[in-house]
Amino acid sequence: MQKDYVYIITNKNDTVLYTGVTSNLIKRMYEHKSKKFKGFASRYNCDKLVYFEEFDSIDEAIVREKQIKKYKRYKKIDLIELNNSLWEDLSDGWLFYFD
C-alpha cells in the first residue's frame, strides 16, 4: 500500500522552514536537492529533511500539512526536536536515481 507524507525541510543554517506533502518522499527530496522546481524551497535553499509523518491517504496528509502550516515557528521547532533533536538530514544516505 502506498504511503503519503507530510514533511518539513530547512536550509543548511536551519533558519527557514518549509512544510510540504507528497506521495513519494524519496523522489520529492531528490527534486528539492536538485532544485528541480522554482519556488519557495529552492529560493531559500531548503533541501534538508528534518521531519516527516506517514499517512495511509493523501487526504489525511493534506489535512495535517494545513495544520502544521498554521503553526507558529516555535511549535514547528518543537515538533522537529521531539523526533530529531540534532536537526540531522533524515534523507542522508537515500539513493537518488531519478535523472
N, C-alpha and C positions, 0 to 999 in steps of 0.2 A: 504494500500500500504506500502510495506517495505521501510524503510529509510536506508540510508548508511551514514557513519560518518567519518570525519577526526577528530583526537583528539591529544592533547598534554598532556603528563604526565610528572611528575617530581618526585624527591625523597623528603624525609622529610625536607631536607635543601634547597630545590628549586635550587639546583646547576646544575642538569643535566636535559636536555630537550629531550624528545623522541616524535617524531611525527609518528602516525600510521593511518591506515584506517581499517574500519570494517563494516560489515553489521549488527552486533549485539553488541552494545556498552556495554550493561549491562553484557553480557557474557564475552566480551573481558576484561572488568575491573576486573571481577572475576578471569580470567586467570592471569592477571597481579598481582593482590593482592595475589593469591595463588602460584605464581611463577611456574605456570604450564609448561611453556616453557622456556628453557635455551636460553639466548641471551642477547642482549644489555640491555633491560629494566630490566630483572631480575638481571643481573650482577651489575647494578648500583642502584638497589632497587627503580626503578621508578614504583610507583603504586598509585600516587596521580593525579587524573584527574583535570587539571586546565583550560582546554579549549576544546571545540568541536564545530563542524559545522555539520549541517544535509543536506543531499542531496537526490534527488529523484533517482539517479542512481549511481552504483559503479564506472562507468567510470568518472562521474563528480567528485566524491570523490577522485579518484586516481589522477586526474589532479591537484586538489587542494593540495593533500598531497605532490606531487612532487614540487609544487610551494612553499609551506611552508618549505619543507626540504632544499630548496635553500636559504632561508632567513638567514641572519646573526642573531646571538643570540639576539641583541638588538631589531630587528624587531619582533622576536617571543615574546619577553617580552612585547613589545608594544601591540601586538595582545592579549596576555593574560590579561594584565592590563586594556585594554579597556573594557573587559567584566567581569573580576574577579580580581579587584584591590587588594584584600586581599589574593589572591592565595589560596583560600579555596579548599578543595577536593570536587569537584562537584558530586562525586559518594557517598559521605557520606549519609547514610540512605537508600541506594539502597539495596534491598534484594538479597543476593547471595545464590542461591539454586541449584547449578549445580553439586555437588558431588554425 
